[in-house]
Amino acid sequence: MDSQVQKQNGLWLHRFSKLLAGMTFILIFIGGLVTSTGSGLSVPDWPNTYGQFMFSFPLSKMVGGILYEHGHRMVATVVGMLTVILTIWVWAKESRKWLKWYALCALAAVILQGILGGITVLYLLPTPISVLHGCLAQAFFLMTIAIAIFTSEKWKTAEEAPESLQPAVFNITLFTTVAVYIQLILGAIMRHTGSGLAIPDFPLAFGKVIPPIQSQAVAIHFLHRLGAVVVSMFIITTVAKIIRNHRERIELVRPAVVLVTALIIQITLAAFTIWSKKAVIPTTAHVATGAFILATSLVLTLRAYRLLPAEDKLFRKKNIMEPAAA
């Protein structure tokens, strides 16, 4: 009976962590809307909203840029509260000490994120802080995805992978995740330095494959495009390796197919972002899809790690990231 209750509690914790991850994705999407609509300073004070407590601000006044910026703050507060609950829950019910500390790190990240958001407003959108705010948002999203995976029943009852599973699969998925995150950093730099239309045509750049680097903005924009090429190569290599060597592993094949599909969508959105002169919908969708690709790549990485033979797992001597004992 105790085992059944413990399993049920674990199921609810897993569902709650998935809710947090979903809310974080929504928060990133709304954050993209704030940037795409230029609404970052629509509410000039912080933590209040025009001198009023956030949740007492009249809905009738949430119009224009205030709707996006104030809505972003409200959702961010909800995400913060959910993270507090999750951390307390993990510390109260989880037996894995490393997961408890990981949840605490996620809580610290979301608190820091809130502080950075306030500094961004109070100091009138300083570029370094705005970029850091965007990058930390993606990092926190990854942490919520990881917690959702770590609390799943499949992770807790990880099976031993067959000897035919290649450790190289885990390596390439890990490198892909790192590459995607670096690309999102470049995207944040491009977005917050106003370099999004520094190269106004696509797929060429000023009618050339390699444009003349006339300014810092052009350099940043072109670097982001080069990053997209690198990420595309990593994703294609990852998917090809999985399909070729481990097509029987549906838990790897499914996210791999999703990953390459999302890549195609992302490239299409990038094109429409340029062609539409950064219209709100394609620009915001481009930001959100980038976060989705990052999350999918992490899911693939952690699933590949779970299927590794014990002798190939990282930190195996210290049992870091190992599933809980039954």
Secondary structure as UniProt FT lines:
FT   HELIX           2..36
FT   TURN            37..38
FT   TURN            40..41
FT   TURN            50..51
FT   HELIX           54..56
FT   HELIX           59..61
FT   HELIX           65..93
FT   HELIX           97..122
FT   TURN            123..124
FT   HELIX           127..150
FT   HELIX           153..156
FT   TURN            163..164
FT   HELIX           167..192
FT   TURN            193..194
FT   TURN            196..197
FT   TURN            206..207
FT   HELIX           216..245
FT   TURN            247..248
FT   HELIX           250..275
FT   TURN            276..277
FT   HELIX           280..306
FT   HELIX           310..312
FT   TURN            314..321
//
